[in-house]
């Protein structure tokens, strides 16, 4: 797997794309409709990826009154007052491109404790996700190949 | 008893005391202070005042962390939706409380440095006890939102007011002849000096955090930055707590997501330092002086309560906040703890070096703040509950919140 590039893992896991103005209720419906998707990709008017929203964060926002009271105040405030995707998204995200080495993606996933990484093209548009399942499946295929 | 053994005992007693008080519905900080009183010179002499003086760097460290964490809460996000409204309420309740307390204490004592210092300290509000109540009753609504924002911002305002008050009191107590330069330029130099120094260290820490990814290294560099800021603040005679607040504020707002880890790491690192700090505050409290300070303490509590309540009303009214916010916000701002106590100890550490008048001022401030903290921490949480109950923001049943579309 060492020399592999990201593009060798096609087809990627398809992204769920939303606009910053989407309200929480609609986001909730969307993640229930697609239970296998871990993130919503928030894009601007040029379809450029501006941030991600995880299922966990949506859950925390919906049940914000159960988030521990000793959390940081701005976080409690953000969860309590959020209304749209723009209020919930994480902007500082790690992305990879199709031409990146797979090693780079794996290192980032382990270091940042991520289960998947968004893949973007030259225009910054998200074209799919590289997931830990895809990497593990490739590994098991390697094992089987070596045995046979 | 050697210091390490004593610190171990203090931590165990503090932890047990805090939890015990929490079980009976009183904020942990009250438990720390009461156990501190028990261990101090007023009762058992387990922690003599000489030892407290020798361990002053530990106190400075706690003050630095308090300032840094307060700065970290002052995020742009809080001003995104209701910025003008929150600013109007914040300034109104903070400044009015300061004006009322300063006037009352001055009229009673004729001691201007004491009056200004207590006035500045009274604007701080303890977030922990207040937020605990909001969460316990799963409160939601405009009042809850405003309370959260104001308690997040209040300590920042208190630190800025304290910066001015500290500089003025310093000038008044230094014995130098008063002039416009001394009354205006020196305080401004100290405040802006602290802000510039802290801001610069915040930027450097942000820059370092860009390259340092490992959690352990992040913790080390964050603590190093806080120690540098504190050491330089002491060297230049700036307010240590204000300097660190500026560092935290810059770090939290330049790259909010990237730097969140720095604050979370510090947050998990500081509890033992806070416990020792609050126990030390209790140990400094001199029970014998309390009757003498009864009237000042009473004026402080009455002035603070009246100032915060009326200030919150005026600020909310002028900025067009909802009726529930106008009527009940003041009730939710009574709690006082970490920042006010930290500043009181900062006053003691600094002013006791300026001779007997400074020592007396420091002792008075610590005793008034510690004693009134015990009182307002007990009446604060029930007042918050009353406010959210009256505003109709307590959740009625255990169910997921309804969305607008589903209510119809």
Interface residues (C-beta under 8 A of the other chain):
Chain A: X24 X25 X62 X63 X65 X67 X68 X69 X70 X72 X73 X74 X76 X77 X78 X80 X81 X90 X91 X92 X111
Chain B: X72 X73 X75 X77 X78 X81 X127 X128 X131 X132 X134 X135 X136 X138 X139 X140 X144 X145 X148 X149 X151 X152 X213 X252 X255 X256 X257 X258 X263 X264 X267 X395 X400 X401 X403 X404 X405 X406
